[in-house]
Amino acid sequence: LMPILVFLIFIAVVTVTHDVVHGTLGLSRRQSDIALFLMGAVLMESGHAYRITHHRHHAAFPGESEDADPEGYPAHISLLGAILYGPVFLWRLWWWAWQKSAGCWGQRAWLLVEGALPWLVVAAGFALWDKTPYILVYAALAIVGSWVYPLLTVYLPHKDFGDTPLTQTHTLRGRLIPALFLELTYHLEHHLYPQVPSHNLKRLAERLDPYFQRAGVKIWNVL
């Protein structure tokens, strides 16, 4: 059952971290820092690097260069390129956030701790292999699972993007898939109103439907 549980953990952590990054949960700055660390630690990722690069993504997409928008860069390459980009994606985001945090030692301290965490967990997994293999198995599933980020969270939602805010990303509607992914499939709605928390994106989509219809926005229907 572990692969299934890890998949569900990914969805939950990504959704909560995404809302923390956008400040939609009513947390203070200190509480947000702690939440970003704890949520990222579950999957051995850097929540603070994600906050820095994700804010840049909303401000700069569709920036054409990797430096202009490192998170959105996979939307500019091919399907195969986005798949192959997976193993280096999070490390590229971390390095970009590190460079942009020059002189901000508090931010860099978080980045250092979060950057070291995957190596520490993997080392612990090897050290404890004889007693329990599941630490290393979980670490492997989490690390390999993160390789789908460029494909699922960037390339597919932004595929064939246009020049206007209504064509830079897509919205997926349905009953099963949006519920399974905790409403993150409403990506167009999120880009238009990033201050709306994930659990309200469905309601936002219903309010925007008449406007989308008049504007000719294509709705992607899924299960």
C-alpha positions as a Markdown table, in Angstrom:
| # | Residue | x | y | z |
|---|---|---|---|---|
| 1 | Leu | 0.0 | 0.0 | 0.0 |
| 2 | Met | 3.0 | 2.3 | 0.4 |
| 3 | Pro | 3.0 | 3.7 | -3.2 |
| 4 | Ile | -0.7 | 4.5 | -2.9 |
| 5 | Leu | -0.2 | 6.2 | 0.4 |
| 6 | Val | 2.8 | 8.2 | -0.9 |
| 7 | Phe | 0.7 | 9.4 | -3.8 |
| 8 | Leu | -2.0 | 10.6 | -1.5 |
| 9 | Ile | 0.6 | 12.2 | 0.8 |
| 10 | Phe | 2.0 | 14.1 | -2.3 |
| 11 | Ile | -1.4 | 15.5 | -3.1 |
| 12 | Ala | -2.1 | 16.6 | 0.5 |
| 13 | Val | 1.3 | 18.1 | 1.0 |
| 14 | Val | 1.4 | 19.9 | -2.3 |
| 15 | Thr | -2.1 | 21.4 | -1.7 |
| 16 | Val | -1.3 | 22.6 | 1.8 |
| 17 | Thr | 2.1 | 24.0 | 0.9 |
| 18 | His | 0.6 | 25.8 | -2.1 |
| 19 | Asp | -1.9 | 27.5 | 0.1 |
| 20 | Val | 0.8 | 28.4 | 2.6 |
| 21 | Val | 2.9 | 29.9 | -0.2 |
| 22 | His | 0.1 | 32.1 | -1.2 |
| 23 | Gly | -0.8 | 33.1 | 2.3 |
| 24 | Thr | -4.4 | 31.9 | 2.1 |
| 25 | Leu | -4.6 | 30.1 | 5.4 |
| 26 | Gly | -4.3 | 33.0 | 7.8 |
| 27 | Leu | -0.9 | 32.1 | 9.1 |
| 28 | Ser | 1.7 | 34.6 | 10.4 |
| 29 | Arg | 5.1 | 34.9 | 8.7 |
| 30 | Arg | 6.7 | 32.7 | 11.5 |
| 31 | Gln | 3.9 | 30.1 | 11.3 |
| 32 | Ser | 4.3 | 30.1 | 7.5 |
| 33 | Asp | 8.0 | 29.4 | 7.8 |
| 34 | Ile | 7.4 | 26.5 | 10.1 |
| 35 | Ala | 4.6 | 25.1 | 7.9 |
| 36 | Leu | 6.8 | 25.3 | 4.8 |
| 37 | Phe | 9.5 | 23.4 | 6.6 |
| 38 | Leu | 7.3 | 20.8 | 8.0 |
| 39 | Met | 5.3 | 20.2 | 4.9 |
| 40 | Gly | 8.4 | 20.1 | 2.8 |
| 41 | Ala | 10.1 | 17.7 | 5.2 |
| 42 | Val | 7.4 | 15.1 | 4.7 |
| 43 | Leu | 8.5 | 14.8 | 1.1 |
| 44 | Met | 12.1 | 15.9 | 1.6 |
| 45 | Glu | 11.6 | 19.1 | -0.4 |
| 46 | Ser | 12.4 | 22.7 | 0.2 |
| 47 | Gly | 9.2 | 24.6 | 1.0 |
| 48 | His | 11.1 | 27.9 | 1.1 |
| 49 | Ala | 12.6 | 27.4 | -2.3 |
| 50 | Tyr | 9.1 | 26.6 | -3.6 |
| 51 | Arg | 7.7 | 29.9 | -2.1 |
| 52 | Ile | 10.4 | 32.0 | -3.8 |
| 53 | Thr | 10.2 | 30.3 | -7.2 |
| 54 | His | 6.4 | 30.0 | -7.2 |
| 55 | His | 5.9 | 33.8 | -6.5 |
| 56 | Arg | 8.3 | 34.4 | -9.4 |
| 57 | His | 6.2 | 32.0 | -11.6 |
| 58 | His | 3.0 | 34.0 | -11.0 |
| 59 | Ala | 4.8 | 37.3 | -11.6 |
| 60 | Ala | 6.8 | 36.3 | -14.7 |
| 61 | Phe | 5.1 | 33.5 | -16.6 |
| 62 | Pro | 5.5 | 33.0 | -19.5 |
| 63 | Gly | 9.1 | 34.2 | -19.2 |
| 64 | Glu | 11.0 | 32.5 | -21.9 |
| 65 | Ser | 14.3 | 31.8 | -20.1 |
| 66 | Glu | 14.9 | 29.4 | -17.3 |
| 67 | Asp | 16.3 | 32.3 | -15.2 |
| 68 | Ala | 13.2 | 34.4 | -15.7 |
| 69 | Asp | 10.8 | 31.7 | -14.5 |
| 70 | Pro | 12.5 | 28.5 | -13.4 |
| 71 | Glu | 9.3 | 26.9 | -12.3 |
| 72 | Gly | 7.5 | 27.6 | -15.5 |
| 73 | Tyr | 10.4 | 26.6 | -17.8 |
| 74 | Pro | 9.2 | 23.1 | -18.5 |
| 75 | Ala | 6.1 | 24.6 | -20.3 |
| 76 | His | 8.5 | 25.8 | -23.0 |
| 77 | Ile | 10.1 | 22.5 | -23.8 |
| 78 | Ser | 8.7 | 19.2 | -25.3 |
| 79 | Leu | 6.8 | 16.5 | -23.6 |
| 80 | Leu | 9.8 | 14.3 | -23.5 |
| 81 | Gly | 11.9 | 17.2 | -22.3 |
| 82 | Ala | 9.5 | 17.8 | -19.4 |
| 83 | Ile | 9.7 | 14.1 | -18.4 |
| 84 | Leu | 13.5 | 14.0 | -18.6 |
| 85 | Tyr | 13.8 | 17.3 | -16.7 |
| 86 | Gly | 12.2 | 15.6 | -13.6 |
| 87 | Pro | 15.3 | 14.5 | -11.7 |
| 88 | Val | 16.9 | 18.0 | -11.7 |
| 89 | Phe | 13.8 | 20.1 | -11.4 |
| 90 | Leu | 13.7 | 20.6 | -7.6 |
| 91 | Trp | 17.4 | 21.1 | -7.4 |
| 92 | Arg | 17.3 | 23.8 | -10.1 |
| 93 | Leu | 14.6 | 25.5 | -8.1 |
| 94 | Trp | 16.6 | 25.3 | -4.9 |
| 95 | Trp | 19.7 | 26.7 | -6.6 |
| 96 | Trp | 17.8 | 29.6 | -8.2 |
| 97 | Ala | 16.2 | 30.4 | -4.8 |
| 98 | Trp | 19.6 | 30.2 | -3.1 |
| 99 | Gln | 21.0 | 32.7 | -5.6 |
| 100 | Lys | 18.1 | 35.1 | -5.3 |
| 101 | Ser | 18.4 | 35.0 | -1.5 |
| 102 | Ala | 21.9 | 36.5 | -1.4 |
| 103 | Gly | 22.2 | 38.7 | 1.7 |
| 104 | Cys | 19.1 | 37.2 | 3.3 |
| 105 | Trp | 20.7 | 34.9 | 5.9 |
| 106 | Gly | 17.4 | 33.9 | 7.5 |
| 107 | Gln | 16.1 | 32.6 | 4.2 |
| 108 | Arg | 19.3 | 30.9 | 3.4 |
| 109 | Ala | 19.3 | 29.1 | 6.7 |
| 110 | Trp | 16.0 | 27.5 | 5.9 |
| 111 | Leu | 17.3 | 26.6 | 2.4 |
| 112 | Leu | 20.4 | 25.0 | 3.8 |
| 113 | Val | 18.4 | 22.9 | 6.3 |
| 114 | Glu | 15.8 | 21.9 | 3.7 |
| 115 | Gly | 18.5 | 21.1 | 1.1 |
| 116 | Ala | 20.4 | 18.8 | 3.5 |
| 117 | Leu | 17.3 | 16.9 | 4.6 |
| 118 | Pro | 17.0 | 14.5 | 1.7 |
| 119 | Trp | 20.7 | 13.5 | 2.1 |
| 120 | Leu | 20.2 | 12.9 | 5.8 |
| 121 | Val | 17.1 | 10.8 | 5.3 |
| 122 | Val | 18.8 | 8.7 | 2.6 |
| 123 | Ala | 21.8 | 8.2 | 4.9 |
| 124 | Ala | 19.6 | 7.2 | 7.8 |
| 125 | Gly | 17.8 | 4.7 | 5.5 |
| 126 | Phe | 21.1 | 3.0 | 4.6 |
| 127 | Ala | 22.2 | 3.0 | 8.2 |
| 128 | Leu | 19.0 | 1.4 | 9.4 |
| 129 | Trp | 18.5 | -0.9 | 6.5 |
| 130 | Asp | 19.1 | -4.0 | 8.6 |
| 131 | Lys | 16.5 | -3.0 | 11.1 |
| 132 | Thr | 13.9 | -1.6 | 8.7 |
| 133 | Pro | 14.1 | -1.1 | 4.9 |
| 134 | Tyr | 11.1 | 1.2 | 4.8 |
| 135 | Ile | 12.9 | 4.4 | 5.5 |
| 136 | Leu | 14.9 | 4.1 | 2.4 |
| 137 | Val | 11.9 | 2.7 | 0.4 |
| 138 | Tyr | 9.8 | 5.7 | 1.5 |
| 139 | Ala | 12.7 | 8.1 | 0.6 |
| 140 | Ala | 13.1 | 6.5 | -2.8 |
| 141 | Leu | 9.3 | 6.7 | -3.6 |
| 142 | Ala | 9.2 | 10.4 | -2.5 |
| 143 | Ile | 12.3 | 11.4 | -4.5 |
| 144 | Val | 11.3 | 9.5 | -7.6 |
| 145 | Gly | 7.7 | 10.7 | -7.2 |
| 146 | Ser | 8.9 | 14.3 | -7.3 |
| 147 | Trp | 10.3 | 13.8 | -10.8 |
| 148 | Val | 6.7 | 14.1 | -12.2 |
| 149 | Tyr | 6.4 | 17.7 | -11.1 |
| 150 | Pro | 7.7 | 19.3 | -14.4 |
| 151 | Leu | 5.2 | 17.2 | -16.3 |
| 152 | Leu | 2.1 | 17.3 | -14.1 |
| 153 | Thr | 2.3 | 20.7 | -12.5 |
| 154 | Val | 3.9 | 22.7 | -15.3 |
| 155 | Tyr | 3.9 | 21.2 | -18.7 |
| 156 | Leu | 0.4 | 19.8 | -18.9 |
| 157 | Pro | -1.4 | 22.7 | -17.1 |
| 158 | His | 0.4 | 25.3 | -19.3 |
| 159 | Lys | 0.7 | 23.3 | -22.5 |
| 160 | Asp | 0.1 | 25.4 | -25.7 |
| 161 | Phe | -0.2 | 28.6 | -23.6 |
| 162 | Gly | -1.2 | 31.9 | -25.2 |
| 163 | Asp | -0.4 | 35.5 | -24.7 |
| 164 | Thr | -3.4 | 36.5 | -22.6 |
| 165 | Pro | -4.2 | 35.7 | -18.9 |
| 166 | Leu | -7.1 | 33.5 | -20.1 |
| 167 | Thr | -4.9 | 31.4 | -22.3 |
| 168 | Gln | -1.7 | 31.0 | -20.3 |
| 169 | Thr | -3.0 | 27.9 | -18.5 |
| 170 | His | -5.9 | 25.5 | -18.5 |
| 171 | Thr | -8.8 | 24.4 | -16.2 |
| 172 | Leu | -9.9 | 20.8 | -15.8 |
| 173 | Arg | -13.5 | 20.1 | -14.7 |
| 174 | Gly | -15.0 | 16.9 | -13.5 |
| 175 | Arg | -16.1 | 15.1 | -10.4 |
| 176 | Leu | -13.4 | 12.5 | -9.7 |
| 177 | Ile | -10.1 | 14.0 | -10.9 |
| 178 | Pro | -10.6 | 17.5 | -9.4 |
| 179 | Ala | -11.7 | 16.0 | -6.1 |
| 180 | Leu | -8.8 | 13.5 | -6.0 |
| 181 | Phe | -6.3 | 16.4 | -6.6 |
| 182 | Leu | -8.0 | 18.6 | -4.0 |
| 183 | Glu | -9.2 | 21.2 | -6.6 |
| 184 | Leu | -5.7 | 22.0 | -7.9 |
| 185 | Thr | -6.9 | 21.2 | -11.4 |
| 186 | Tyr | -8.6 | 24.6 | -11.5 |
| 187 | His | -5.3 | 26.0 | -12.6 |
| 188 | Leu | -6.6 | 28.9 | -14.7 |
| 189 | Glu | -8.8 | 30.1 | -11.9 |
| 190 | His | -5.8 | 29.9 | -9.5 |
| 191 | His | -3.7 | 32.0 | -11.8 |
| 192 | Leu | -6.4 | 34.6 | -12.2 |
| 193 | Tyr | -7.1 | 34.7 | -8.4 |
| 194 | Pro | -4.1 | 33.3 | -6.5 |
| 195 | Gln | -5.3 | 34.6 | -3.2 |
| 196 | Val | -8.2 | 32.1 | -3.2 |
| 197 | Pro | -7.4 | 29.0 | -1.2 |
| 198 | Ser | -7.6 | 25.6 | -3.0 |
| 199 | His | -10.7 | 24.4 | -1.2 |
| 200 | Asn | -12.6 | 27.4 | -2.7 |
| 201 | Leu | -11.4 | 27.0 | -6.3 |
| 202 | Lys | -14.5 | 25.0 | -7.3 |
| 203 | Arg | -16.8 | 27.7 | -6.1 |
| 204 | Leu | -14.7 | 30.3 | -7.8 |
| 205 | Ala | -14.9 | 28.3 | -11.1 |
| 206 | Glu | -18.7 | 28.2 | -10.9 |
| 207 | Arg | -18.8 | 32.0 | -10.5 |
| 208 | Leu | -16.4 | 32.5 | -13.4 |
| 209 | Asp | -18.2 | 30.1 | -15.8 |
| 210 | Pro | -20.4 | 32.8 | -17.4 |
| 211 | Tyr | -17.4 | 35.0 | -18.0 |
| 212 | Phe | -15.4 | 32.1 | -19.4 |
| 213 | Gln | -18.2 | 31.2 | -21.8 |
| 214 | Arg | -18.4 | 34.7 | -23.1 |
| 215 | Ala | -14.6 | 34.9 | -23.5 |
| 216 | Gly | -14.5 | 31.5 | -25.3 |
| 217 | Val | -12.3 | 29.8 | -22.7 |
| 218 | Lys | -11.8 | 26.1 | -23.5 |
| 219 | Ile | -12.8 | 23.9 | -20.6 |
| 220 | Trp | -11.0 | 20.5 | -20.3 |
| 221 | Asn | -13.5 | 17.9 | -19.1 |
| 222 | Val | -12.2 | 14.9 | -17.2 |
| 223 | Leu | -13.7 | 12.2 | -15.1 |
